[in-house]
């Protein structure tokens, strides 16, 4: 491992440490006096590891800052300091700075960190807070300088996740190092380098022994450490007697470790004698200090006593175990002191918790993402090879081969699934930075905001995690800035002063839902409409008719920002439209719901993975193309005589009337340069794929619609990157390459979408998903030879094609067995006084309707269409009432259509 | 500028070219490929090379040489760049030759401007000239 690699490892590891610290510090702040000491220890340990590694790599600036931070944490740990917001703030700023330094680790030396160090020192000196305890000044002064002066190059500490043999080997190495250091000290008693090294090595062994629960080793190393610390702070000089004593201790330690290696016990060396001897030397050298240390040692030591309870209450067992390791090893000075009067709780808990430590730590490794990607590619190839073999299988009739292929099939699928899983990461990884963000923003906006997270463990593909980071941050920032009201406003509204921002993630139907919920004031719909009107995004008529939900989603339009003043928090020109664009780029969607006075919910739906997407395979000019399903709305097929007149032309642009709305038609062949659009005029049969591109729709005419398939997305080569109509490539079952169409790019190429979006918005209803309340989907069907009737689609449970031969008679009524029950049938034409159409076909169209928890089958002559119908007040007024019980009629697609009152009809028929 | 190097040689429209053998991943026979409408003319199509998508570049079109009939089966020289693999379509693949630096000469001033970026120079072999392809500018 060369230096740069070492540096990189260091940076990765340190950033991992730091990523948790932020939230842990915030938790400590919220706990106040009742802070969880185990948590302090965790933070302490993380900072300590960074300090140690930095010292090892000669990163003095980094080490120095980490060191000061560690000292402050030390005070917190010994409860000399309280985690006031000032202390936490200072620590947070220091960790930020550490992050910056680590980001540019090569240049970190010589960077200016004096401001942070001064702040931390002020806290240490008690200048910035009155919390520093005056009661134990001597105890801390004898302890902290010892810690502070000595740089522990404890690379062994940073990695607890090693097997017992490795750990022991590490300890043996430490002992050897100590012997060398002691030898150097003999020659040059004032040299501080070997002194510090020896001290840190003793500490390393002590930590390891604590982890493994070897109390005797802990005692000896602690005593030896104290002796060296005394020399270091200048209480007494190094002399041959001390050197000899320490040398003796090293020998005893080595024998003990050998015994541990051999049979797991500490052996029968006279440990207590060694400890006593070390203590005796210490007390001879400095009687006064020795007493103080002992007095200090007999002080109750809360960390080790409390942590078993604390961790047992934590939900995740692994986290608890980790915390346990960390807290225990962090207690070093405390335990070293405590070791003089061993506590029964300690000796009981440690051996019990030690074994799971090793397994929990051993169960994860760090893997290069590039390796996973390569693995993914190989698995993709394997899938293809399997597909090819599957095709052969049908040709060769050999049971042995069949079995082998079956197994291959299964193993490949499992392998594919497994590799996919390795790329999954919990969404909590992105969320970790939000508590800090929210806290800082809230204090900047003078608001009180609490953040809650549900479903942190929800997993997403790594690439998606990366992609949603920024949009999510933007939304969270927006919510704190605009969503949640100031405390005084909240109080007036009868809400708690503290606003609550909830992040929620869960899986649903192969997608991940992420919700950002606040209990703030909700959107000011009127202001949004006014703003949209002012910016020319909607027309006055739209504004008047637009339902609130639709209006709320206006904020996702480009060029929209209601923030009256641009605050430093949001309104920096990156609007919600960017959020939406970014989410849609990865195949997701975003929706906003707001209840005035109660809050806003933003719901993001994103696919689990980008690597494999469901797609529709179509063909044009003999080539296959894949269209991602997310862009797909519906398929329309126009046959024979219908095809030609259905396509109408507006100044040379073909359109199709899709349920009364003009759908611009784009020919895929033409877009790909294979022909021109005049071909559409002569087509006998048209396959139209209705697609959604941003807020517009288009009908793509393709030669054939082949299949719907899950495809593995592969990137385009750089020669093709700037061809806008493709988003990637994939390999089909037969091994050939197919291009994936980029629907938005295609729409741009076909001039459906233009850079200037204003026109598109005012021209068409911008948010096509949500219909106005007076618009309903109607199922239109034929009754008799010429009659047409319709009923609201939401009254229909299912549409079925059932065989006429299955109709049976019961109590003079036609019934059919349907899903395990007897379903009465109703002939609609008979009910409406029309003659039914005799059909040769065996299948009949049945509308299944649920009446008082029973299914009723309504036989219709032919299902024609599902149409979006508007029922504006004016239309309803002019509805003609026909003779049958006041059934109104309206015009749908140019035909007079009766609107059925199915509930009444069914009720009367069954009576 | 160039030490003794090994060149993978190929023939294109009766000219003799060489490309740095260290950059060549493999040589493969004609492959079925998927054409890419709207792509630059030199992109002939996409090849599935054991699960990896390789863009096939028609060197004739790059060099402004007359293109061959659609059905002519061209050979692929797969070049591995830092990010991806690219295939160069050539008429015929020759031997791998070790050439000496002292036989190298820069291209003449009179060479066509459009070709200049693609050809670094020529090695003077006994019986003919071997043109050194600048693969970086080609892919």
Interface residues (C-beta under 8 A of the other chain):
Chain A: X377 X378 X380 X381 X384 X621 X623 X672 X673 X674 X714 X715 X716 X717 X718 X719 X720 X723 X725 X726 X729 X731 X735 X736 X737 X738 X739
Chain B: X32 X33 X34 X35 X36 X37 X38 X39 X40 X42 X43 X45 X46 X47 X48 X50 X51 X52 X53 X54 X55 X57 X83 X84 X86 X139
